[in-house]
Each structure stands twice: as structure tokens, then as C-alpha cells.
């Protein structure tokens, strides 16, 4: 099925607004199910994680954040398969003092990694999180040498009755009570994983979304996630297999062909290493003529409709106000290319001291 552009918006839609994607479910890690290969559950995290009236650009969940969340989930699931969920623990690290500087928080964590985490645990992953108060803390999944889950009464734990804790788990608590203050950390909490590998994978990945909602300007450049050597199962250099991703790749192909560019190397030569960032607004503004499915049409901000009930001929709405034609996108891209060339020429002419 090919969707053609042209025609008017269906009258039942006001303003041509396409509903935003649904939020990831609010599973707290103790229930629910998640398929580890369903990366789209993270791609569908909402971009707006704070109220629109107080939203700042730094508090928008970007694609790279969603990919980091997905990578965290894959890695935790792989650790559970490799070592067993019974040997994994959720470790929360807070600071005794009011640490709000990400550089200071990271410095202390690096010291703890070298002195404690690497030699003590078989593997670990960690997430950086800023709270609404501005304070920073870390969440970790650590892999221990011993089983710390078998025999634990989680209902009793919730009531602060810890008699069912195993000797191995008690030894961990004693160790952290003594060690945390040596590295200038405060209260720590290490608990066995109550839920399944699938649920905890999803739960930890969602800490990324929570942090972005409280993110500050000085958090730019801070690594949201970290992994012990050999623990990470991949990288964030992948593309989502979603309708929106299809639209992005198709638009790049159309625009590239119009500019005489056939590959990524060509885009880098003409627009620089950050070509995707520089051109993203240009690519987003123009709309395609053909779409393979209704989903891809909607992903580009257009609404498919049928001219007559029962008809198989599906059309897309006309170009929305504020959106560009391909010709206008080409002009904007060429302007970007000329700016880059002028900057390079100016840089060459500068006298060296």
C-alpha cells in the first residue's frame, strides 16, 4: 500500500494534531513482563517528561537517552541469564553531604569503582540520577559471588523485618556500613532482586527518564550509564526499527540524492561530523510524497484518510502550515553547506601567532 499526499484533513481531526506516543508503563520492577528484544518499548518513551509550561530543552528525552535505556535493559538481562537473578543485587548509593555537582559525584564514584566495585563484584552497571532536590545519587545492579535471594521474605523486608536475610546478604550490609563512609558516601542499600530479569531490566532503564526530568545545565556531557569491563552487550550506535525511523532514513535518502550525496561519508564531507544534528530541523520540516504504511504517514505528522468509505485508496493530508517542500529543504541544506565552507575559508585565512 502506498499513501499519496494531497487533499484536506479529515474534519473530525482538530488542528491536525497527531497524538503523542504512550508512556512506558509505570511498572515498579516487581510485576509485569517485558520482552528483552522489544527495543521499541524504550523508543516510545515520551519526549516530554516534565510539564510543558516548565519544560526546558535539557529536560527533553532525546533518542540517545532512549538508546542508553535500551542498552541498560539488554545488559541487565544478559547478566541475569549469565549469572542468575539470585546473585544480582540492587545497590543504591547516596552521599552523606549535599552533593549537587556532577563532577564531584563522578570523582567519588570513580574512586569507589577502582577500590571496591571492580575487585568485589563479578560485574556491575550503574545509572546516574539527579533528584528533584538537586542531590545526586547512583543506582547499580551488581553481580555477587553468592546467592543473596533464596529464602528472603520480601513481604517481611517491606515491614522492616530482615530475619530472613541470608548470611551472604548480611555480610554485604555490614561491608557497606563500614566502607561507604571511607569513600565519602552516605546511606547505602543493597537488596536482592524481587522481580524477574525482564522486569528489573525495564525498571532500571526507566531511571534515565526520571533523571532527565530533573536534569540541570551542568549535567550536559555526564555519562548517564556505566558498565564494568565486559558487561556491556552492545553500543548505542543503532537505529530504531519504527515508522519514525523509516521516515528519517527515507528523507535523508531523498535529500541526499537531491544534493548528489549517496552515503554518510559524503554527508560528513559537506556538512561536517555533526551533519545529522545540523540537518535534523531541515529533514524534519519537509514532507514526503509517498509512504508505505499509515503508520509512517502519521509518524511524519500527516493524517491518512479515505476519500470514500470502503475505498482502498488512502491519501495523506496536504503539507501542514510551517512545513517545507523538498525544494525549500534543499535550499536550506545548501545554505548550511555554504556556511560550513565559509567558516573553513575564514579559518584558513586567520594569521597564526
Beta strands, then each sheet from edge to edge (+ up, - down):
strand 1: 3-5
strand 2: 88-93
strand 3: 123-130
strand 4: 136-143
strand 5: 188-192
strand 6: 225-227
strand 7: 290-291
strand 8: 304-306
strand 9: 314-316
sheet 1: 7+ 1- 9- 8+
sheet 2: 5+ 2- 4+ 3- 6+
end
